[in-house]
Amino acid sequence: QSRSSTLSWKSDFVQPNNGGLHLTLQNALDDTWQQEFAVAVKDWQESDSLVLSTTQVAVDHTCNRVDGVMLVCNGNFGATGWVGINENSIMRGVIVSSV
């Protein structure tokens, strides 16, 4: 895929006549990021295009991806030059997981 490619979530999660993208966020953050997570989710839920649900899961500093959800995690990755990053797993042009 080129950097300018448009990708989409698996159609099972997108319901155009029922609020757009229905997405579960798995909260695998440690305690130091819980407040920021809550604020971000509240902001994202302002969109008519998103229907979000959250589940608390075990803290995962390795950020192992889970198909069908967006895993939100944190860890010390050293001096990377970035503050945050999102990685998507893509199969045949469709996003199947996001970390």
VENTAJO-V476609 format. One record per residue. N is the residue number from 1. D_LAST is the distance of its C-alpha to the last C-alpha in Angstrom with 2 decimals. Layout:
# VENTAJO-V476609
n={N & N}
d_last={D_LAST & D_LAST}
This chain:
# VENTAJO-V476609
n={1 & 2 & 3 & 4 & 5 & 6 & 7 & 8 & 9 & 10 & 11 & 12 & 13 & 14 & 15 & 16 & 17 & 18 & 19 & 20 & 21 & 22 & 23 & 24 & 25 & 26 & 27 & 28 & 29 & 30 & 31 & 32 & 33 & 34 & 35 & 36 & 37 & 38 & 39 & 40 & 41 & 42 & 43 & 44 & 45 & 46 & 47 & 48 & 49 & 50 & 51 & 52 & 53 & 54 & 55 & 56 & 57 & 58 & 59 & 60 & 61 & 62 & 63 & 64 & 65 & 66 & 67 & 68 & 69 & 70 & 71 & 72 & 73 & 74 & 75 & 76 & 77 & 78 & 79 & 80 & 81 & 82 & 83 & 84 & 85 & 86 & 87 & 88 & 89 & 90 & 91 & 92 & 93 & 94 & 95 & 96 & 97 & 98 & 99}
d_last={18.44 & 19.88 & 18.18 & 20.08 & 19.09 & 18.16 & 15.54 & 15.18 & 13.44 & 15.39 & 18.70 & 18.54 & 16.27 & 18.39 & 21.79 & 23.76 & 26.69 & 24.82 & 22.57 & 20.21 & 16.57 & 16.29 & 12.80 & 11.98 & 9.72 & 9.56 & 10.68 & 10.33 & 11.75 & 15.17 & 18.18 & 18.17 & 15.38 & 16.43 & 18.77 & 16.47 & 13.95 & 17.06 & 18.34 & 15.30 & 15.18 & 18.94 & 18.85 & 16.47 & 18.76 & 21.64 & 20.71 & 22.75 & 20.16 & 17.52 & 18.08 & 15.49 & 15.73 & 14.17 & 14.53 & 14.84 & 13.74 & 14.67 & 13.42 & 11.00 & 11.42 & 10.30 & 6.67 & 7.62 & 5.81 & 8.05 & 9.79 & 10.78 & 8.51 & 5.68 & 4.85 & 6.13 & 7.48 & 10.01 & 12.26 & 15.05 & 14.24 & 17.76 & 19.28 & 16.72 & 18.18 & 15.09 & 14.30 & 10.63 & 8.26 & 5.56 & 5.24 & 6.43 & 8.51 & 11.90 & 15.10 & 18.35 & 16.98 & 14.84 & 11.10 & 10.55 & 6.88 & 3.79 & 0.00}
